[in-house]
Amino acid sequence: MNLEALADCFSSGSCVVTQVSTALIIGMLLFMVTSGLSLIFGVLGVINFAHGAFYMLGAYFALAAYQATNSFVLAFLAGALGVGLVGILFERFIVSRVYGRDVLMQLLVCYAVILICDDLVKILFGAAYQMMGMPEAFALPPFEIMGGFIPAYYVFMLAASAAIGLGLWLGINKTRLGKVVRALAINPQMVGALGVNTTLLYAGVFGIGSVLAGIAGALAAPMRTLTPGMGVSILIESFIVTVIGGMGSIAGAFIAALLIGFTRAFGAIGFPLFVDGMMFAMMAIVLVVKPSGLLGREPAR
């Protein structure tokens, strides 16, 4: 551990600004992925282990669209909508067959999809590392705050992620469709008896959850190295966030994602060899003290 370096960072405005911006970027990307994962679990009761692969596909769809059109807007839409379509097809033809089945069956099916997606990416894009590069629209001087510099793309990412997260919360909690979705999570039989097409609703929810993973991948593409299998690491962190925040809780996912983001950003300075260990330690503490997570619902007795 290097607590002296961490203390020096907190005493420097530029270091604090840099690390806070990094923490927010990590946290908001994790939130985008985890919110989709939590939404799917909360409504469908499915642990979508293939969610990290959807994040990867979002990045590669964005890369392909950007190389073809040189438009970041089209690249973003390709990543989001392309993964949304993949998610709907995945739900209709595969996941719908394992509803209510053993969790191990769901995990095996999702793991098979991960392997298939990784190999398809290798066939279509190659196994080598690739970079999308920063779009020209964001090739701007960084913003300076207290001696620290924040790239323009970071500001855009934070604003876009916050807007999408707010829209998701409003959609679930303040709209009629959101009320139907919440009712579906509690009593799908009653919702179906009231004349709602639950099959269509299941596919729509899974598609929205997949779109969120695609958005995260598309946003990460300009600043991350793309490689087959890149979804595995963010999937692991997403499950940590889900456990800490509470399975099915969007607000919990937001809080936990920011917690992990700050742990990664400042842990890289203070305890670089124990960052992953710290994240798992936090998850273990939550499981011991409050197994349902920070904002998760307690299981019915």
N, C-alpha and C positions, 0 to 999 in steps of 0.2 A: 504493500500500500504506500501511496505517496500523498499523505495528507497535507504536506507542506505545499506541494504544487497546487492542490485543490484550494488551499487557503489563499495562495497567491492569485489564483484565478478569480476568486470572489472579491479580492481587493482591487482588481483591474476591471474597469468598466468595459473595455473592448473585449476582454475575454468572456465576461458575463454575457454580453450581447451576442457574441458569436456562438457560445454554447447554448444559450436559450433559444436562439433561432434554429440551431441544429436539433435541439430537443423537440421543438414544436413541429418541425418537418417530420422527424421520425414518428412522433406521436400521432400526427394527423394522417400520415400514410397508414399506420397501424390501425387507426380508428376506421378509416375507409374500408379496410379489409375486414376488420373484426365486426363492424356494424352489420355487414352483409352476412357474416357467419352467425352472429347472434340472432338476426332477423329470421334466417332460415331455421335455426334450431328452435327459436321461441315459437314459431308458428307451425312448422312441419314436424318438429321433434327429430330432425335428422342432423347428425353430426357430419357436416359436409367436409370430409377430410381432403377432398379434391379442390378446396377453395384456393389454396396456394397456387395450384396449376392454373386457375382462372386468372389470378393476378399475373402470372407469367404470360398467358395468352394475351391479356390486355396490353402488356408492354410490347409484345411482338406484333400484334395487330396494328398498334400505333406506329411502330417502326416501319412496317410494310407500307402503310398509308402515307406516312411522311416521305418515304423514299420515292413513292409514286407521284405525289402531288406537291410536295414541299410546303404543305399547309398543316400547321399544328392543330387548327380547329378540326380539320377532317381527320387528322391522326387521333385526336382526342375522342371524336365521335366513333371512329372505327374501333378503338379500344373498348369503349363503353358498350356500344350497341352490339358489336361482334361477340363479346363475351356474354352479353345478355341473351343473345340468340342461342349460343352454345349452352348456356345454363338452362334455358327452357327445354331444349332438345334433350339434355341430360336428365332433367326431371321427368319429362314425359316418357322417355323410352327406357330409362334405367332406374332412377331413384324411386319412381312410383311403384316399381315392382317389389321394393323392400320396405315400404311403409309398415310400421308396426312389427317388423322382423327384429331378430336379435341384432344388437349393436355391432357385434363382430361381423355380421354379414354386411352391414352398411359400410363399415370400415374397409373390408376387403374389396367391395365393389368400387369405392372411391379410390383406394390405392391402385387398383387396376387402371382406372382412368388417369391417374397421375403418370403412371408408366407409359401409357399410350400417348398422352399429350407430350411428354418429354421426347419420346421417339419421333413423333410427328414434327415437332419443332426442329429436331436435328435433321430430318429429311428435307424440310422446306426451307430452313434458314441456315443449316450447317451447325456443327458443334462448336465452332470458334466463338470467342467473345465478340460482341458487337456493341457499337455505340450509336445512338441516334443523334447525339449532338444537340447543342442548345439552339432552339429556333431563333431566327433573326429578330423576331419581334421582342425577344427578351435579352438581346445583346445590348444591354443598357448599363450605364455606370451603376455600381451598387449603392444602396442607401447607407449613409454613415450615421451611426447613433453612438454617442459616447466613445468615439474612437473605434468602434467595431463596424464591420461592413456586412450588409445583408444583401445578397444578390436579388435582382428584380424578380427572378423566377421564384425564389423562395416566398416573396411577398404574394405573388400570384397564387402559388400553391396553398398558402395558408388561407387566403381569402376564398379560393374556390372550395377547399375542403370544409371550411367553416360554413359557407353558404349551403353546400350539399348536406352537411350534417344537420343544419337547422331545418332545411327543407324536409329531410327525412323525419325529424322529430315532429314537425308540424303536421306532416302527412299522416303519421301514425296516431297522434294524440288529438288533432283538431279537425279532422275530416270524417265524413260518413264512411268512406272506404276504409279509413284507418280503424274506425270502430268495428267494422265488419271483420277486418283482419285480426284484431285483438280478440273478438268473440270466437273466431275460427280457432285461435290458439287454445281457447278454454274449452269449447264444446262444439266441435265440427259437425256432429250429428244434428244438433239443434239448428245451426246455421244452414245446413243442407235442407232441413225440414221447412225452413222459412222461404225456400225457393231460390237460394243463392247457389250459383254454379261453383261448387267447391273445387271441382277439378280445374276449372279455369283460374280460380283464385290461387290454388296451390302453385300452378305453373307461373302465375304472375309474381307471387311472392319470391319464388326461387329465382325468377328472372331478375327482379329488382336487387336481390342479394348478390347475384352474379354481376350485375351492372356495377355495383359498388366496388367489387374486386377489380373489374376491368378499368374503372376510373382510376383506382390506385395504381394499377400497372401503367396506364397511359401517362399519368402525372409523374411517375418515377422514371419513365423511359429516357427523358432528356438528361437526367443526371446520374443514372445508374448504368452499370455495365450489364448488358443482357446476355444471359447464358441459359441453356437448357437446365432445368432443375432449380432455377432461381426462386421458385415459389416455396421450396421446402423450408428455408430459414424463416421467411415471414410467416409461414403457416405455424411453425412452432411458437413464435412470439405471439401470434394471434390467439392461439389456444391459451397461452399464459395470460394474456389480456382478458380473454373470455372468463377464465377461472377467477381471476382477481376481481373483475367487474361484476360477474354474475352471469350465468348462462341465460341468454334471452333478453338481457338488459342493455339497451342502446346507451342510456346515460352512464351506466356502469362501465361500458366499453370505452366511452369517451374519457372518463376519469382515469381508468386503468392504463389506457394508451398513452396519455400524457405522463403518467407516473413512470411507465417504462421508457418513454422518450427522454425524460430528465435523468433517469438512472443511467441510460446509455451515454448520453452526452457528457454528463459530469463524472460518471464512473470511468470514462476513458482517460480522464486526467488523474482522478484520485485513487482508483483501484483497477487499472487496465487489465489485470490478469484475473479479475473476479467479477467482471460485469455480468456475464451469463450466470454465474453462481448466485449473484445478488438477486437477479430476476427470479430464478427458481426458488431462492430462499423466501422471497416475498410471497410467491405463490403458495409455498408450503405453510407459511404462517397464516395466510388467509384460509387455507383448507382446514387448519387446526382450530382457528378462532371462530371463523364464520364460513362453514363449508359452502353455503349458497352464494358466496361472493359479497362484495361491498353493497351492491344494490339488487342482488338477485332475490327472487321469491323463495321463501322457505317452502320445502316440499310439504304437501298436504299429509296430515297424519290420519 
